[in-house]
Amino acid sequence: MITAIVLVQAEVDRIPEVASAIADLDGVTEVYSVTGDVDLIAMVRVREHEELADVIADRLNKVEGVLNTQTHISFRAYSRHDLEAAFALGLDG
């Protein structure tokens, strides 16, 4: 699974509509409304690298109200949940 984190600047008066439209796209698993330099953060998860262009360049960037995006592709994921599962392997009981 390939994960991309897409930082989205949107028209301020359309943020809820933009977030909903992005969340409805296949390949987008979550959209967060955030504070700071960007308005939204979208998590994109696809199986093939080539699918990133379909989701981000061909659809997400074309959502009405999206002004600018920056995409960061994940190399590796670290989380407490993943670490607990890894350390629990073989420890039944």
VEXRORO-922628 format. One record per atom (N, C-alpha, C): residue number from 1; chain; residue in one letter; x, y, z; atom name. Coordinates in Angstrom, 3 decimals, always signed. Layout:
! VEXRORO-922628
{pt NUM; "A"; "a"; {X; Y; Z}; "CA"}
...
! end
This chain:
! VEXRORO-922628
{pt 1; "A"; "m"; {+0.849; -1.178; +0.000}; "N"}
{pt 1; "A"; "m"; {+0.000; +0.000; +0.000}; "CA"}
{pt 1; "A"; "m"; {+0.893; +1.238; +0.000}; "C"}
{pt 2; "A"; "i"; {+0.598; +2.165; -0.883}; "N"}
{pt 2; "A"; "i"; {+1.335; +3.426; -0.975}; "CA"}
{pt 2; "A"; "i"; {+0.471; +4.514; -0.347}; "C"}
{pt 3; "A"; "t"; {+1.063; +5.269; +0.566}; "N"}
{pt 3; "A"; "t"; {+0.338; +6.336; +1.240}; "CA"}
{pt 3; "A"; "t"; {+0.931; +7.678; +0.846}; "C"}
{pt 4; "A"; "a"; {+0.056; +8.601; +0.482}; "N"}
{pt 4; "A"; "a"; {+0.471; +9.974; +0.194}; "CA"}
{pt 4; "A"; "a"; {-0.309; +10.904; +1.116}; "C"}
{pt 5; "A"; "i"; {+0.383; +11.904; +1.626}; "N"}
{pt 5; "A"; "i"; {-0.234; +12.931; +2.455}; "CA"}
{pt 5; "A"; "i"; {-0.307; +14.173; +1.580}; "C"}
{pt 6; "A"; "v"; {-1.522; +14.656; +1.332}; "N"}
{pt 6; "A"; "v"; {-1.707; +15.794; +0.435}; "CA"}
{pt 6; "A"; "v"; {-2.163; +16.994; +1.247}; "C"}
{pt 7; "A"; "l"; {-1.335; +18.042; +1.237}; "N"}
{pt 7; "A"; "l"; {-1.669; +19.296; +1.909}; "CA"}
{pt 7; "A"; "l"; {-2.431; +20.159; +0.913}; "C"}
{pt 8; "A"; "v"; {-3.608; +20.636; +1.312}; "N"}
{pt 8; "A"; "v"; {-4.504; +21.319; +0.389}; "CA"}
{pt 8; "A"; "v"; {-4.814; +22.730; +0.878}; "C"}
{pt 9; "A"; "q"; {-4.597; +23.703; +0.002}; "N"}
{pt 9; "A"; "q"; {-5.082; +25.053; +0.243}; "CA"}
{pt 9; "A"; "q"; {-6.376; +25.177; -0.538}; "C"}
{pt 10; "A"; "a"; {-7.417; +25.681; +0.123}; "N"}
{pt 10; "A"; "a"; {-8.734; +25.771; -0.496}; "CA"}
{pt 10; "A"; "a"; {-9.301; +27.179; -0.334}; "C"}
{pt 11; "A"; "e"; {-10.286; +27.481; -1.172}; "N"}
{pt 11; "A"; "e"; {-11.005; +28.737; -0.997}; "CA"}
{pt 11; "A"; "e"; {-11.656; +28.694; +0.380}; "C"}
{pt 12; "A"; "v"; {-11.403; +29.718; +1.187}; "N"}
{pt 12; "A"; "v"; {-11.828; +29.711; +2.586}; "CA"}
{pt 12; "A"; "v"; {-13.320; +29.510; +2.747}; "C"}
{pt 13; "A"; "d"; {-14.122; +30.108; +1.899}; "N"}
{pt 13; "A"; "d"; {-15.568; +29.992; +2.050}; "CA"}
{pt 13; "A"; "d"; {-16.121; +28.668; +1.528}; "C"}
{pt 14; "A"; "r"; {-15.248; +27.810; +1.001}; "N"}
{pt 14; "A"; "r"; {-15.685; +26.517; +0.457}; "CA"}
{pt 14; "A"; "r"; {-15.017; +25.322; +1.136}; "C"}
{pt 15; "A"; "i"; {-14.316; +25.537; +2.238}; "N"}
{pt 15; "A"; "i"; {-13.554; +24.453; +2.873}; "CA"}
{pt 15; "A"; "i"; {-14.423; +23.220; +3.166}; "C"}
{pt 16; "A"; "p"; {-15.601; +23.355; +3.778}; "N"}
{pt 16; "A"; "p"; {-16.390; +22.134; +4.043}; "CA"}
{pt 16; "A"; "p"; {-16.788; +21.383; +2.772}; "C"}
{pt 17; "A"; "e"; {-17.171; +22.120; +1.725}; "N"}
{pt 17; "A"; "e"; {-17.564; +21.482; +0.472}; "CA"}
{pt 17; "A"; "e"; {-16.371; +20.819; -0.216}; "C"}
{pt 18; "A"; "v"; {-15.231; +21.494; -0.180}; "N"}
{pt 18; "A"; "v"; {-14.009; +20.929; -0.776}; "CA"}
{pt 18; "A"; "v"; {-13.620; +19.656; -0.029}; "C"}
{pt 19; "A"; "a"; {-13.654; +19.703; +1.302}; "N"}
{pt 19; "A"; "a"; {-13.307; +18.525; +2.110}; "CA"}
{pt 19; "A"; "a"; {-14.220; +17.355; +1.791}; "C"}
{pt 20; "A"; "s"; {-15.515; +17.603; +1.675}; "N"}
{pt 20; "A"; "s"; {-16.466; +16.532; +1.361}; "CA"}
{pt 20; "A"; "s"; {-16.221; +15.958; -0.023}; "C"}
{pt 21; "A"; "a"; {-15.970; +16.828; -0.995}; "N"}
{pt 21; "A"; "a"; {-15.724; +16.359; -2.366}; "CA"}
{pt 21; "A"; "a"; {-14.451; +15.521; -2.431}; "C"}
{pt 22; "A"; "i"; {-13.410; +15.938; -1.726}; "N"}
{pt 22; "A"; "i"; {-12.152; +15.180; -1.704}; "CA"}
{pt 22; "A"; "i"; {-12.367; +13.839; -1.008}; "C"}
{pt 23; "A"; "a"; {-13.090; +13.846; +0.105}; "N"}
{pt 23; "A"; "a"; {-13.336; +12.609; +0.857}; "CA"}
{pt 23; "A"; "a"; {-14.107; +11.582; +0.031}; "C"}
{pt 24; "A"; "d"; {-14.893; +12.045; -0.931}; "N"}
{pt 24; "A"; "d"; {-15.679; +11.139; -1.771}; "CA"}
{pt 24; "A"; "d"; {-14.868; +10.483; -2.888}; "C"}
{pt 25; "A"; "l"; {-13.634; +10.924; -3.101}; "N"}
{pt 25; "A"; "l"; {-12.810; +10.370; -4.176}; "CA"}
{pt 25; "A"; "l"; {-12.295; +8.983; -3.806}; "C"}
{pt 26; "A"; "d"; {-12.350; +8.055; -4.760}; "N"}
{pt 26; "A"; "d"; {-11.746; +6.740; -4.545}; "CA"}
{pt 26; "A"; "d"; {-10.252; +6.918; -4.309}; "C"}
{pt 27; "A"; "g"; {-9.732; +6.242; -3.311}; "N"}
{pt 27; "A"; "g"; {-8.319; +6.336; -2.970}; "CA"}
{pt 27; "A"; "g"; {-8.052; +7.279; -1.811}; "C"}
{pt 28; "A"; "v"; {-8.989; +8.161; -1.506}; "N"}
{pt 28; "A"; "v"; {-8.851; +9.070; -0.363}; "CA"}
{pt 28; "A"; "v"; {-9.498; +8.391; +0.833}; "C"}
{pt 29; "A"; "t"; {-8.712; +8.182; +1.887}; "N"}
{pt 29; "A"; "t"; {-9.241; +7.481; +3.059}; "CA"}
{pt 29; "A"; "t"; {-9.680; +8.420; +4.164}; "C"}
{pt 30; "A"; "e"; {-9.053; +9.593; +4.262}; "N"}
{pt 30; "A"; "e"; {-9.416; +10.560; +5.292}; "CA"}
{pt 30; "A"; "e"; {-9.122; +11.958; +4.788}; "C"}
{pt 31; "A"; "v"; {-9.873; +12.924; +5.294}; "N"}
{pt 31; "A"; "v"; {-9.596; +14.335; +5.051}; "CA"}
{pt 31; "A"; "v"; {-9.740; +15.047; +6.388}; "C"}
{pt 32; "A"; "y"; {-8.721; +15.819; +6.753}; "N"}
{pt 32; "A"; "y"; {-8.725; +16.554; +8.009}; "CA"}
{pt 32; "A"; "y"; {-8.742; +18.052; +7.733}; "C"}
{pt 33; "A"; "s"; {-9.581; +18.784; +8.430}; "N"}
{pt 33; "A"; "s"; {-9.544; +20.235; +8.421}; "CA"}
{pt 33; "A"; "s"; {-8.557; +20.639; +9.515}; "C"}
{pt 34; "A"; "v"; {-7.581; +21.471; +9.170}; "N"}
{pt 34; "A"; "v"; {-6.491; +21.762; +10.104}; "CA"}
{pt 34; "A"; "v"; {-6.216; +23.267; +10.184}; "C"}
{pt 35; "A"; "t"; {-5.438; +23.639; +11.185}; "N"}
{pt 35; "A"; "t"; {-4.967; +25.015; +11.291}; "CA"}
{pt 35; "A"; "t"; {-3.565; +25.086; +10.709}; "C"}
{pt 36; "A"; "g"; {-3.117; +26.286; +10.420}; "N"}
{pt 36; "A"; "g"; {-1.755; +26.456; +9.916}; "CA"}
{pt 36; "A"; "g"; {-1.731; +26.951; +8.486}; "C"}
{pt 37; "A"; "d"; {-0.683; +26.582; +7.765}; "N"}
{pt 37; "A"; "d"; {-0.459; +27.076; +6.409}; "CA"}
{pt 37; "A"; "d"; {-1.379; +26.450; +5.367}; "C"}
{pt 38; "A"; "v"; {-1.997; +25.327; +5.686}; "N"}
{pt 38; "A"; "v"; {-2.918; +24.671; +4.755}; "CA"}
{pt 38; "A"; "v"; {-4.277; +24.538; +5.426}; "C"}
{pt 39; "A"; "d"; {-5.278; +24.272; +4.618}; "N"}
{pt 39; "A"; "d"; {-6.641; +24.176; +5.135}; "CA"}
{pt 39; "A"; "d"; {-7.075; +22.743; +5.395}; "C"}
{pt 40; "A"; "l"; {-6.597; +21.826; +4.540}; "N"}
{pt 40; "A"; "l"; {-6.998; +20.429; +4.628}; "CA"}
{pt 40; "A"; "l"; {-5.791; +19.523; +4.449}; "C"}
{pt 41; "A"; "i"; {-5.850; +18.359; +5.050}; "N"}
{pt 41; "A"; "i"; {-4.866; +17.307; +4.801}; "CA"}
{pt 41; "A"; "i"; {-5.639; +16.066; +4.387}; "C"}
{pt 42; "A"; "a"; {-5.308; +15.559; +3.206}; "N"}
{pt 42; "A"; "a"; {-5.967; +14.361; +2.690}; "CA"}
{pt 42; "A"; "a"; {-4.984; +13.208; +2.705}; "C"}
{pt 43; "A"; "m"; {-5.449; +12.072; +3.182}; "N"}
{pt 43; "A"; "m"; {-4.661; +10.850; +3.164}; "CA"}
{pt 43; "A"; "m"; {-5.118; +10.026; +1.966}; "C"}
{pt 44; "A"; "v"; {-4.165; +9.723; +1.089}; "N"}
{pt 44; "A"; "v"; {-4.457; +8.945; -0.112}; "CA"}
{pt 44; "A"; "v"; {-3.721; +7.619; +0.012}; "C"}
{pt 45; "A"; "r"; {-4.454; +6.521; -0.169}; "N"}
{pt 45; "A"; "r"; {-3.848; +5.198; -0.089}; "CA"}
{pt 45; "A"; "r"; {-4.233; +4.413; -1.336}; "C"}
{pt 46; "A"; "v"; {-3.221; +3.972; -2.073}; "N"}
{pt 46; "A"; "v"; {-3.431; +3.229; -3.320}; "CA"}
{pt 46; "A"; "v"; {-2.488; +2.032; -3.356}; "C"}
{pt 47; "A"; "r"; {-2.768; +1.095; -4.234}; "N"}
{pt 47; "A"; "r"; {-1.928; -0.108; -4.344}; "CA"}
{pt 47; "A"; "r"; {-0.742; +0.095; -5.274}; "C"}
{pt 48; "A"; "e"; {-0.924; +0.862; -6.332}; "N"}
{pt 48; "A"; "e"; {+0.119; +1.060; -7.337}; "CA"}
{pt 48; "A"; "e"; {+0.538; +2.519; -7.393}; "C"}
{pt 49; "A"; "h"; {+1.817; +2.752; -7.589}; "N"}
{pt 49; "A"; "h"; {+2.359; +4.104; -7.651}; "CA"}
{pt 49; "A"; "h"; {+1.652; +4.956; -8.700}; "C"}
{pt 50; "A"; "e"; {+1.349; +4.351; -9.842}; "N"}
{pt 50; "A"; "e"; {+0.714; +5.075; -10.939}; "CA"}
{pt 50; "A"; "e"; {-0.664; +5.609; -10.567}; "C"}
{pt 51; "A"; "e"; {-1.321; +4.970; -9.613}; "N"}
{pt 51; "A"; "e"; {-2.651; +5.403; -9.186}; "CA"}
{pt 51; "A"; "e"; {-2.617; +6.765; -8.494}; "C"}
{pt 52; "A"; "l"; {-1.463; +7.141; -7.974}; "N"}
{pt 52; "A"; "l"; {-1.356; +8.448; -7.315}; "CA"}
{pt 52; "A"; "l"; {-1.698; +9.573; -8.288}; "C"}
{pt 53; "A"; "a"; {-1.232; +9.474; -9.516}; "N"}
{pt 53; "A"; "a"; {-1.537; +10.504; -10.516}; "CA"}
{pt 53; "A"; "a"; {-3.033; +10.548; -10.802}; "C"}
{pt 54; "A"; "d"; {-3.668; +9.379; -10.871}; "N"}
{pt 54; "A"; "d"; {-5.108; +9.343; -11.118}; "CA"}
{pt 54; "A"; "d"; {-5.874; +10.058; -10.009}; "C"}
{pt 55; "A"; "v"; {-5.522; +9.742; -8.775}; "N"}
{pt 55; "A"; "v"; {-6.256; +10.296; -7.641}; "CA"}
{pt 55; "A"; "v"; {-5.911; +11.765; -7.420}; "C"}
{pt 56; "A"; "i"; {-4.621; +12.080; -7.365}; "N"}
{pt 56; "A"; "i"; {-4.207; +13.429; -6.966}; "CA"}
{pt 56; "A"; "i"; {-4.236; +14.410; -8.139}; "C"}
{pt 57; "A"; "a"; {-3.494; +14.123; -9.190}; "N"}
{pt 57; "A"; "a"; {-3.393; +15.075; -10.299}; "CA"}
{pt 57; "A"; "a"; {-4.674; +15.152; -11.122}; "C"}
{pt 58; "A"; "d"; {-5.287; +13.999; -11.372}; "N"}
{pt 58; "A"; "d"; {-6.440; +13.981; -12.271}; "CA"}
{pt 58; "A"; "d"; {-7.771; +14.293; -11.590}; "C"}
{pt 59; "A"; "r"; {-7.876; +14.049; -10.272}; "N"}
{pt 59; "A"; "r"; {-9.171; +14.263; -9.619}; "CA"}
{pt 59; "A"; "r"; {-9.100; +15.255; -8.465}; "C"}
{pt 60; "A"; "l"; {-8.238; +15.023; -7.491}; "N"}
{pt 60; "A"; "l"; {-8.197; +15.881; -6.305}; "CA"}
{pt 60; "A"; "l"; {-7.859; +17.327; -6.679}; "C"}
{pt 61; "A"; "n"; {-6.852; +17.519; -7.503}; "N"}
{pt 61; "A"; "n"; {-6.453; +18.874; -7.890}; "CA"}
{pt 61; "A"; "n"; {-7.527; +19.599; -8.686}; "C"}
{pt 62; "A"; "k"; {-8.474; +18.862; -9.246}; "N"}
{pt 62; "A"; "k"; {-9.519; +19.463; -10.067}; "CA"}
{pt 62; "A"; "k"; {-10.821; +19.708; -9.309}; "C"}
{pt 63; "A"; "v"; {-10.840; +19.402; -8.017}; "N"}
{pt 63; "A"; "v"; {-12.028; +19.684; -7.212}; "CA"}
{pt 63; "A"; "v"; {-12.207; +21.199; -7.146}; "C"}
{pt 64; "A"; "e"; {-13.425; +21.654; -7.404}; "N"}
{pt 64; "A"; "e"; {-13.706; +23.081; -7.364}; "CA"}
{pt 64; "A"; "e"; {-13.422; +23.631; -5.975}; "C"}
{pt 65; "A"; "g"; {-12.620; +24.678; -5.910}; "N"}
{pt 65; "A"; "g"; {-12.254; +25.287; -4.634}; "CA"}
{pt 65; "A"; "g"; {-10.850; +24.947; -4.176}; "C"}
{pt 66; "A"; "v"; {-10.199; +23.962; -4.805}; "N"}
{pt 66; "A"; "v"; {-8.802; +23.647; -4.478}; "CA"}
{pt 66; "A"; "v"; {-7.921; +24.675; -5.172}; "C"}
{pt 67; "A"; "l"; {-7.092; +25.360; -4.378}; "N"}
{pt 67; "A"; "l"; {-6.202; +26.385; -4.914}; "CA"}
{pt 67; "A"; "l"; {-4.794; +25.874; -5.162}; "C"}
{pt 68; "A"; "n"; {-4.318; +25.000; -4.279}; "N"}
{pt 68; "A"; "n"; {-2.938; +24.527; -4.356}; "CA"}
{pt 68; "A"; "n"; {-2.812; +23.242; -3.545}; "C"}
{pt 69; "A"; "t"; {-1.907; +22.364; -3.962}; "N"}
{pt 69; "A"; "t"; {-1.634; +21.150; -3.189}; "CA"}
{pt 69; "A"; "t"; {-0.133; +20.914; -3.111}; "C"}
{pt 70; "A"; "q"; {+0.269; +20.229; -2.067}; "N"}
{pt 70; "A"; "q"; {+1.624; +19.690; -1.916}; "CA"}
{pt 70; "A"; "q"; {+1.456; +18.240; -1.515}; "C"}
{pt 71; "A"; "t"; {+2.171; +17.360; -2.194}; "N"}
{pt 71; "A"; "t"; {+2.036; +15.933; -1.922}; "CA"}
{pt 71; "A"; "t"; {+3.323; +15.385; -1.331}; "C"}
{pt 72; "A"; "h"; {+3.165; +14.632; -0.254}; "N"}
{pt 72; "A"; "h"; {+4.284; +13.959; +0.407}; "CA"}
{pt 72; "A"; "h"; {+4.003; +12.464; +0.372}; "C"}
{pt 73; "A"; "i"; {+4.936; +11.697; -0.182}; "N"}
{pt 73; "A"; "i"; {+4.751; +10.248; -0.272}; "CA"}
{pt 73; "A"; "i"; {+5.476; +9.582; +0.890}; "C"}
{pt 74; "A"; "s"; {+4.784; +8.703; +1.551}; "N"}
{pt 74; "A"; "s"; {+5.307; +8.022; +2.724}; "CA"}
{pt 74; "A"; "s"; {+6.301; +6.926; +2.328}; "C"}
{pt 75; "A"; "f"; {+7.428; +6.860; +3.037}; "N"}
{pt 75; "A"; "f"; {+8.377; +5.760; +2.868}; "CA"}
{pt 75; "A"; "f"; {+8.002; +4.584; +3.765}; "C"}
{pt 76; "A"; "r"; {+7.689; +4.906; +5.014}; "N"}
{pt 76; "A"; "r"; {+7.483; +3.895; +6.033}; "CA"}
{pt 76; "A"; "r"; {+6.500; +4.452; +7.057}; "C"}
{pt 77; "A"; "a"; {+5.719; +3.594; +7.675}; "N"}
{pt 77; "A"; "a"; {+4.767; +4.030; +8.697}; "CA"}
{pt 77; "A"; "a"; {+5.200; +3.508; +10.060}; "C"}
{pt 78; "A"; "y"; {+5.124; +4.369; +11.041}; "N"}
{pt 78; "A"; "y"; {+5.418; +3.999; +12.423}; "CA"}
{pt 78; "A"; "y"; {+4.209; +4.387; +13.258}; "C"}
{pt 79; "A"; "s"; {+3.721; +3.455; +14.041}; "N"}
{pt 79; "A"; "s"; {+2.620; +3.796; +14.935}; "CA"}
{pt 79; "A"; "s"; {+2.655; +2.862; +16.131}; "C"}
{pt 80; "A"; "r"; {+2.092; +3.311; +17.216}; "N"}
{pt 80; "A"; "r"; {+2.029; +2.483; +18.422}; "CA"}
{pt 80; "A"; "r"; {+1.274; +1.194; +18.115}; "C"}
{pt 81; "A"; "h"; {+0.184; +1.287; +17.361}; "N"}
{pt 81; "A"; "h"; {-0.612; +0.102; +17.037}; "CA"}
{pt 81; "A"; "h"; {+0.216; -0.927; +16.281}; "C"}
{pt 82; "A"; "d"; {+0.972; -0.492; +15.260}; "N"}
{pt 82; "A"; "d"; {+1.792; -1.417; +14.479}; "CA"}
{pt 82; "A"; "d"; {+2.889; -2.038; +15.341}; "C"}
{pt 83; "A"; "l"; {+3.509; -1.236; +16.204}; "N"}
{pt 83; "A"; "l"; {+4.585; -1.752; +17.056}; "CA"}
{pt 83; "A"; "l"; {+4.050; -2.763; +18.065}; "C"}
{pt 84; "A"; "e"; {+2.885; -2.492; +18.660}; "N"}
{pt 84; "A"; "e"; {+2.304; -3.436; +19.600}; "CA"}
{pt 84; "A"; "e"; {+1.979; -4.757; +18.921}; "C"}
{pt 85; "A"; "a"; {+1.472; -4.714; +17.709}; "N"}
{pt 85; "A"; "a"; {+1.148; -5.935; +16.979}; "CA"}
{pt 85; "A"; "a"; {+2.425; -6.714; +16.660}; "C"}
{pt 86; "A"; "a"; {+3.486; -6.017; +16.273}; "N"}
{pt 86; "A"; "a"; {+4.735; -6.679; +15.937}; "CA"}
{pt 86; "A"; "a"; {+5.351; -7.351; +17.153}; "C"}
{pt 87; "A"; "f"; {+5.336; -6.677; +18.294}; "N"}
{pt 87; "A"; "f"; {+5.943; -7.235; +19.504}; "CA"}
{pt 87; "A"; "f"; {+5.082; -8.349; +20.111}; "C"}
{pt 88; "A"; "a"; {+3.819; -8.409; +19.744}; "N"}
{pt 88; "A"; "a"; {+2.932; -9.423; +20.288}; "CA"}
{pt 88; "A"; "a"; {+2.968; -10.728; +19.497}; "C"}
{pt 89; "A"; "l"; {+3.683; -10.769; +18.390}; "N"}
{pt 89; "A"; "l"; {+3.735; -11.969; +17.569}; "CA"}
{pt 89; "A"; "l"; {+4.293; -13.143; +18.372}; "C"}
{pt 90; "A"; "g"; {+3.579; -14.227; +18.363}; "N"}
{pt 90; "A"; "g"; {+4.044; -15.433; +19.021}; "CA"}
{pt 90; "A"; "g"; {+3.864; -15.447; +20.527}; "C"}
{pt 91; "A"; "l"; {+3.240; -14.418; +21.063}; "N"}
{pt 91; "A"; "l"; {+3.057; -14.351; +22.505}; "CA"}
{pt 91; "A"; "l"; {+1.581; -14.569; +22.854}; "C"}
{pt 92; "A"; "d"; {+1.087; -15.754; +22.589}; "N"}
{pt 92; "A"; "d"; {-0.307; -16.062; +22.894}; "CA"}
{pt 92; "A"; "d"; {-0.471; -16.248; +24.400}; "C"}
{pt 93; "A"; "g"; {-1.600; -15.785; +24.875}; "N"}
{pt 93; "A"; "g"; {-1.897; -16.121; +26.226}; "CA"}
{pt 93; "A"; "g"; {-2.002; -14.989; +27.108}; "C"}
! end
